[in-house]
Amino acid sequence: MDAIPRVLRNDWSTVAVPELAGWQPTRSVSVVIPAYRAQATLDLTLASLSRQTYPADLLEVVVVDDGSEPALELPPIRPARTKLVRVENGWGRANALAWGVRHSTGEILHWLDADMVVYPEHVAAQARWQHVLPYAVTLGYKRFVDPETHGPWPAAAVVDDVWRSGTPDGLFGGATGEPHSYVERYINQTDQLRTADHLAFRIHVGATAALRRELYEAAGGFDTDLRLGEDTEFGYRLAQAGAVFVPEPAARAWHLGRTQVMRAREQVARYNQAFFADRIPYPRHTRRTGGTVWTVPLAEVVIPVGDEPLERVRAATDAVLRGTDLDVRVNLLGAWDELADARVSPLADPHLDLRLIAATYRGEPRVRLVTEPVAAFPAPYLLDLPPSHRLAPDTLRHLVELADHHQVGLVQAGDALLWRTAAVRRAEQVRAPGESLRDAVTAVHGSRAEPPAAVGITAHWEGASGRRKRPMPSTLEVGGVRSLARATVMVGRLTGRQLRARLIRRG
């Protein structure tokens, strides 16, 4: 099996994809089309799909009727392997897409709205990327045409004739149509997304995109509770799952009419703001209003409790909770399941400190008591924090700003490690046998080391008695274990029995 290509950040230019001419695809594609009261434009969409250059035996089309009355029907001109399914539970585009995925079989999933007329190479141009890059999300191009300007829509038979004659540019009398200005402007400003940063997911909007089924599942699929903005929110989770976003200008299409965002931009933005703020930590300004506890935090902080005393764990935890950035969740990793209710002298309890820590934070909404290693997804960051380390109020914010400014996947400050979720997820896909997670993350996103004092981290080694403990000469390198999860477990086991040798020099 060929090694999976390693893309640095979003620079997809290092990936070699096949030329469209003469290419023989091998992977099956399911085109999923959500439709609601769209029979007239759906007929044109299916007519254009019936003339795709992608092999017919590898192309499946799933039309999802989202409760139309009268019910939608499949027109005569359509791909050979087209089926119509009707949503039985829920409603909305996100729900219909999820429903269509469940009724599809393709290795590659391709979204397409029921008001799109796609060029013959549209599917092939996008699917070639998923043949070589499992974590690629491709974005097609479209031009908007308006019936008031370009006349009534053509009949499906006309689309079929124009496609068969090889002149799709002439479908609307040679009109160029209106580009998706916001998307194309961002693509051009970022060298075709090759220099795009962690906000690239925001152009995962519109009616045409493709990705591998396993990436769809790794990202958790569409949020079926959303009625608008589901593409942006799913794009965010795709980014956290390690996706690289690839614009594909060869995947051209006509969009029949203007989008809802074009017609009611301010109203749509107002509606989406509350939902986006709760689910997407970026851009940071979206969380300036509302609560302080969100469904998806900016960072998950993991503090391994081990057999540490209450005072040390409390000092580390409270320093995080009282920071200037409240958008955080603390995970205290410990053997909480060992806290049995059997009779024991309270002061002679062998798990006394563990029990006191649990009592201290059990009611705190931003603290979780966990017995297994934590995966940060869908939060964009995970901070591994030894209980001996104390953060200054601005430390977490400063670490995140460093990671975003330098676009790195790992920031190390002493034994505190800030991991970018997107980099970790991608590294897990491309990691070679025996390669450390640290090295794989550095390869796909870069890393950076900072002096602990420079970011406001100090080490405290005071025990419950107040006496300074002498650290044992032991060091655990995260890069030497097979995964971040195992590293977290090992830190939890060692802390309190073999303290780290890296004491931070004060001064």
C-alpha positions in Angstrom: 0.0 0.0 0.0 1.3 3.4 -0.9 2.0 5.8 1.9 -0.6 8.5 2.4 0.7 11.9 1.2 1.7 14.4 4.0 0.3 17.8 3.4 1.9 20.6 5.4 -1.0 22.7 6.8 -3.2 23.4 3.8 -0.5 23.4 1.1 -2.1 20.7 -1.2 0.4 21.6 -4.1 2.7 18.7 -3.0 0.0 16.1 -3.9 0.2 14.6 -7.4 -3.3 14.0 -8.8 -4.1 12.3 -12.1 -4.9 14.3 -15.2 -8.5 14.1 -16.2 -7.8 13.0 -19.7 -7.4 9.3 -19.9 -7.7 8.7 -16.1 -9.4 5.5 -15.0 -11.1 5.9 -11.6 -11.4 3.0 -9.3 -13.4 4.3 -6.4 -17.2 4.5 -6.2 -18.9 7.9 -5.8 -22.3 8.7 -4.3 -23.7 12.0 -5.3 -26.2 13.0 -2.6 -28.8 15.6 -3.6 -31.2 17.0 -0.9 -34.3 18.4 -2.5 -37.4 20.2 -1.3 -40.1 21.3 -3.8 -37.5 21.5 -6.5 -38.8 19.3 -9.2 -38.1 21.7 -12.1 -34.4 22.4 -11.2 -33.8 18.8 -10.0 -34.7 17.6 -13.5 -31.9 19.7 -14.9 -29.4 18.6 -12.2 -30.1 15.0 -13.0 -29.8 15.6 -16.8 -26.4 17.1 -16.3 -25.3 14.2 -14.1 -26.4 11.7 -16.8 -23.5 12.9 -19.0 -20.7 12.8 -16.5 -17.3 11.5 -17.7 -17.0 9.5 -14.4 -17.7 5.8 -15.1 -21.4 5.0 -14.9 -20.8 1.8 -13.0 -19.0 3.7 -10.2 -21.5 6.6 -10.0 -24.5 6.4 -7.7 -27.0 9.3 -7.3 -29.2 9.5 -4.2 -32.0 12.1 -4.4 -33.4 12.9 -0.9 -37.0 14.2 -0.9 -37.2 16.3 2.2 -40.9 16.1 2.6 -42.1 17.7 -0.7 -45.8 17.9 -1.4 -46.4 16.6 -4.0 -43.6 14.1 -3.7 -40.7 14.4 -6.0 -40.3 12.1 -9.0 -37.3 10.9 -10.9 -37.3 12.3 -14.5 -36.6 10.2 -17.6 -33.1 11.8 -18.2 -31.0 10.7 -15.2 -27.9 8.6 -14.4 -28.5 4.9 -14.6 -27.9 4.3 -10.9 -30.2 6.9 -9.5 -32.6 6.3 -6.6 -35.1 8.4 -4.7 -35.5 8.2 -1.0 -37.8 10.2 1.2 -36.9 11.6 4.7 -38.9 9.8 7.4 -37.7 11.7 10.4 -36.7 15.4 10.8 -36.3 18.1 8.2 -33.8 20.5 6.7 -30.8 20.3 4.5 -28.4 18.8 7.1 -30.9 16.2 8.0 -31.6 15.3 4.4 -27.9 15.0 3.6 -27.3 12.7 6.6 -30.3 10.7 5.5 -28.9 10.4 2.0 -25.5 9.3 3.3 -27.2 6.5 5.2 -28.9 5.3 2.0 -25.7 5.6 -0.1 -22.9 3.1 -0.8 -20.1 5.1 -2.4 -16.6 5.3 -1.0 -16.6 9.0 -2.0 -19.4 11.3 -1.0 -20.3 14.3 -3.2 -22.8 16.9 -2.1 -24.8 18.6 -4.8 -27.9 20.9 -4.4 -31.0 20.4 -6.5 -30.5 23.7 -8.3 -27.1 22.9 -9.8 -26.3 22.1 -13.4 -22.8 20.6 -13.4 -20.3 20.3 -16.3 -19.4 16.8 -17.6 -16.1 16.7 -15.7 -17.5 17.9 -12.4 -17.6 14.7 -10.5 -14.3 13.3 -11.9 -12.4 16.6 -11.2 -13.2 16.4 -7.5 -13.1 12.6 -7.0 -9.5 12.3 -8.3 -8.3 14.1 -5.2 -10.0 11.5 -2.9 -8.3 8.8 -4.9 -4.9 9.9 -3.6 -5.5 11.9 -0.5 -8.0 10.4 2.0 -8.3 13.6 4.0 -9.0 15.9 1.0 -12.2 18.0 0.9 -12.7 19.4 -2.6 -14.7 22.5 -3.4 -16.2 23.0 -6.8 -16.7 26.3 -8.6 -20.1 27.7 -9.7 -21.5 30.6 -11.6 -24.9 32.0 -10.7 -27.5 32.6 -13.3 -30.7 34.5 -12.8 -34.0 33.9 -14.7 -34.6 37.6 -14.9 -31.3 38.1 -16.6 -30.8 34.9 -18.5 -34.3 33.9 -19.4 -36.3 30.9 -18.3 -34.4 27.7 -17.4 -33.8 25.3 -20.3 -35.6 22.0 -20.6 -33.8 18.9 -19.4 -33.6 17.7 -23.0 -31.7 20.9 -23.9 -29.2 20.3 -21.2 -28.7 16.7 -22.4 -28.2 17.9 -26.0 -25.7 20.6 -25.0 -23.8 18.2 -22.9 -23.7 15.6 -25.6 -22.4 18.2 -28.1 -19.7 19.2 -25.7 -20.7 22.9 -25.4 -21.8 23.4 -21.8 -20.5 27.0 -21.8 -23.3 27.9 -24.3 -26.2 26.7 -22.1 -27.1 30.2 -21.2 -26.3 31.9 -24.5 -22.6 32.4 -23.6 -23.3 34.3 -20.4 -20.5 34.1 -17.8 -22.8 34.3 -14.8 -21.9 35.7 -11.4 -19.1 34.2 -9.3 -19.3 33.2 -5.7 -17.4 36.4 -4.8 -16.6 35.8 -1.1 -15.3 32.3 -1.7 -13.3 33.0 -4.8 -11.8 36.2 -3.2 -10.6 34.2 -0.2 -9.2 31.5 -2.5 -7.3 34.0 -4.5 -6.0 35.8 -1.4 -4.6 32.6 0.0 -2.8 31.3 -3.2 -5.6 28.9 -4.0 -5.9 28.0 -0.2 -2.3 26.8 -0.1 -1.4 29.5 2.5 -4.8 29.4 4.2 -4.8 29.3 8.0 -7.0 27.6 10.6 -10.0 29.6 9.3 -10.1 28.0 5.9 -13.1 26.0 6.9 -15.3 29.1 6.5 -15.4 28.7 2.7 -16.9 25.2 3.0 -20.1 26.7 1.9 -22.5 26.2 -1.0 -23.7 23.4 -3.1 -20.8 21.3 -4.2 -18.1 19.5 -2.3 -16.6 16.0 -2.1 -14.8 13.9 0.6 -14.1 10.3 1.6 -16.8 8.5 3.6 -14.4 7.7 6.4 -13.5 11.4 6.7 -17.3 12.2 6.9 -17.6 9.7 9.7 -14.5 10.8 11.5 -15.9 14.3 11.6 -19.2 13.1 13.0 -21.4 13.8 10.0 -23.8 16.7 9.7 -25.4 18.2 12.7 -29.1 17.5 12.0 -30.3 20.0 14.5 -29.1 22.9 12.4 -31.5 24.5 9.9 -29.0 27.0 8.4 -25.2 27.1 8.3 -24.7 23.4 8.4 -22.1 23.5 5.7 -19.9 25.9 7.7 -20.3 24.1 11.0 -19.5 20.7 9.3 -16.5 22.4 7.6 -15.2 23.4 11.0 -15.4 19.8 12.2 -13.8 18.5 9.0 -10.9 20.8 9.7 -10.6 19.5 13.3 -10.6 16.0 11.8 -7.5 16.8 9.8 -9.0 17.8 6.4 -7.2 19.7 3.8 -9.4 22.0 1.7 -8.7 21.9 -2.1 -10.4 24.3 -4.6 -11.0 22.5 -7.9 -11.6 25.0 -10.7 -12.1 22.1 -13.2 -15.3 21.1 -11.3 -17.5 23.8 -12.9 -21.2 24.3 -12.5 -24.2 26.6 -13.1 -26.2 27.6 -10.0 -29.8 28.3 -10.9 -30.7 31.4 -9.1 -29.2 33.3 -6.2 -28.6 31.6 -2.8 -30.6 32.4 0.3 -27.5 34.1 1.8 -27.3 36.4 -1.3 -31.0 37.3 -0.9 -31.0 37.8 2.9 -27.4 38.1 4.0 -28.0 40.1 7.3 -30.9 37.9 8.4 -29.0 34.7 7.8 -26.0 36.0 9.6 -28.1 37.0 12.6 -29.7 33.6 12.7 -26.4 31.7 12.4 -24.5 33.7 14.9 -25.9 32.1 18.0 -25.6 28.6 16.7 -22.0 29.2 15.4 -20.9 30.8 18.6 -21.9 27.7 20.6 -20.4 25.2 18.2 -17.4 26.9 16.6 -14.8 28.7 18.8 -13.5 30.6 15.7 -13.4 33.5 14.9 -12.8 34.4 18.5 -15.0 37.5 18.4 -18.2 35.4 18.0 -18.1 34.6 21.7 -17.9 38.1 23.1 -21.6 38.0 24.0 -23.6 35.2 25.7 -22.5 32.7 28.2 -19.1 31.6 29.4 -19.6 27.8 28.9 -20.1 26.6 25.4 -20.8 23.2 23.9 -17.4 23.2 22.1 -14.7 24.9 24.2 -11.6 26.5 22.7 -9.4 24.1 24.6 -9.6 20.9 26.6 -7.1 20.9 29.4 -6.0 17.6 30.8 -4.4 17.4 34.2 -3.4 13.9 35.4 -4.2 13.5 39.0 -2.4 10.3 39.9 -1.8 10.3 43.6 -1.1 14.0 43.8 -2.3 15.9 46.9 -5.4 18.0 46.7 -3.5 21.3 47.2 -1.3 20.8 44.1 -4.2 19.7 41.8 -6.3 22.5 43.1 -3.6 25.1 42.4 -3.2 23.9 38.8 -6.9 23.6 38.2 -7.9 26.9 39.7 -5.2 28.8 37.8 -6.8 27.5 34.5 -10.3 28.3 35.6 -9.4 31.8 36.7 -7.6 32.7 33.5 -8.5 35.6 31.3 -9.9 33.2 28.7 -12.8 31.4 30.2 -13.5 29.3 27.1 -11.9 26.2 28.5 -12.8 22.8 30.0 -10.6 21.1 32.5 -10.4 17.3 32.6 -9.0 15.8 35.7 -7.7 12.4 34.8 -7.8 10.0 37.7 -9.0 6.7 39.1 -12.4 8.1 40.1 -14.0 4.7 39.8 -11.9 3.5 42.8 -13.9 5.8 45.1 -16.1 3.1 46.6 -18.7 3.8 49.3 -17.5 1.1 51.6 -17.0 1.9 55.3 -13.6 3.6 55.9 -12.2 6.0 58.4 -12.5 9.4 56.6 -9.1 10.6 57.7 -7.4 7.2 57.0 -9.0 6.8 53.6 -6.4 5.4 51.2 -7.9 7.6 48.5 -8.3 10.6 50.7 -6.9 13.2 48.3 -8.7 11.7 45.3 -11.9 11.9 47.2 -11.3 15.5 48.2 -10.4 16.5 44.7 -13.7 15.0 43.5 -15.7 16.8 46.1 -14.0 20.1 45.2 -14.9 20.0 41.5 -17.9 17.7 41.1 -20.3 20.6 40.8 -18.0 22.8 38.6 -19.5 22.9 35.1 -16.1 23.5 33.5 -14.5 20.5 35.1 -14.9 16.9 34.3 -13.7 13.9 36.3 -12.5 11.4 33.6 -11.0 8.0 34.0 -9.9 7.6 30.3 -7.6 9.8 28.2 -9.5 12.7 26.6 -9.7 13.4 22.8 -10.0 17.1 22.2 -12.2 16.9 19.1 -14.1 18.9 18.2 -12.3 21.5 20.4 -9.4 23.0 18.4 -6.8 22.6 21.2 -5.8 20.2 24.0 -3.4 21.3 26.7 -1.5 18.6 28.6 -0.7 20.2 31.9 1.2 18.5 34.7 -0.3 19.3 38.1 3.0 20.8 39.2 2.6 23.6 36.7 0.7 26.7 37.3 -0.5 29.0 34.6 -0.6 32.8 34.8 -4.0 34.4 33.9 -3.0 35.1 30.3 -1.0 31.9 29.7 -3.6 29.8 27.8 -4.6 32.7 25.6 -0.9 33.4 24.9 -0.3 29.8 24.0 -3.2 29.7 21.6 -2.2 33.0 20.0 1.3 31.6 19.4 -0.1 28.5 17.8 -2.3 30.5 15.5 0.2 33.2 14.7 2.8 30.6 13.7 0.3 28.1 12.5 2.0 25.2 14.3 0.5 22.0 15.5 2.3 21.8 18.9 3.6 24.5 21.3 5.8 23.2 24.1 6.5 25.2 27.2 8.5 23.0 29.6 6.4 20.0 30.2 3.1 21.7 29.2 2.1 20.7 25.7 -0.5 22.5 23.6 -1.7 20.3 20.8 -3.7 21.5 17.8 -6.5 19.0 17.2 -6.4 19.3 13.4 -2.7 18.5 13.4 -3.1 15.6 15.7 -5.9 14.0 13.7 -4.0 14.4 10.4 -0.8 13.1 12.0 -2.6 10.0 13.1 -3.6 9.3 9.5 -0.1 9.7 8.0 2.1 8.5 10.9 4.6 5.8 10.0 5.2 2.7 12.2 7.4 3.6 15.1 7.1 7.4 14.5 6.3 9.5 17.5 3.2 11.6 17.5 5.3 14.7 18.1 7.4 14.0 15.0 4.3 13.4 12.9 2.5 16.5 14.1 5.7 18.5 13.4 5.8 17.1 9.8 2.2 18.1 9.0 1.9 21.3 10.9 5.1 22.3 12.5 6.0 22.8 16.2 7.4 25.4 18.5 9.1 25.5 21.8 8.8 28.4 24.3 10.5 29.1 27.6 7.9 28.4 30.3 8.6 31.7 32.0 8.0 33.6 28.7 4.4 32.4 28.6 3.7 32.7 32.4 4.2 29.0 33.5 5.8 28.3 36.9 6.4 25.0 38.6 5.2 24.4 42.1 6.4 21.4 44.0 4.8 22.0 47.4 3.2 19.0 49.0 0.2 19.0 51.4 2.6 19.6 54.3 4.0 22.8 52.6 7.5 21.3 52.4 9.3 21.4 49.1 9.6 18.0 47.5 12.8 17.0 45.8 12.1 15.8 42.2 13.2 12.3 41.1 15.4 12.1 38.0 12.8 10.9 35.6 11.5 12.3 32.3 8.7 11.2 30.0 8.9 12.2 26.4 5.5 12.3 24.6 7.2 11.6 21.3 8.5 8.3 22.6 5.1 6.7 23.0 2.7 5.6 20.3 0.0 8.2 20.9 -1.1 11.3 22.8 -3.7 9.1 24.6 -1.0 6.7 25.9 1.2 9.7 26.9 -1.6 11.1 29.0 -2.1 7.8 30.7 1.6 7.4 31.4 1.9 10.9 32.9 -1.1 10.1 35.1 0.7 7.0 36.4 4.1 8.6 36.9 3.0 11.8 38.5 3.4 11.7 42.2 5.7 8.7 42.2 8.4 9.8 39.7 8.4 13.5 39.4 9.9 15.1 36.3 13.5 16.2 36.2 12.9 19.4 34.3 12.6 22.0 37.0 11.9 25.4 35.6 14.6 27.9 36.6 13.1 30.9 38.2 14.5 34.3 37.7 
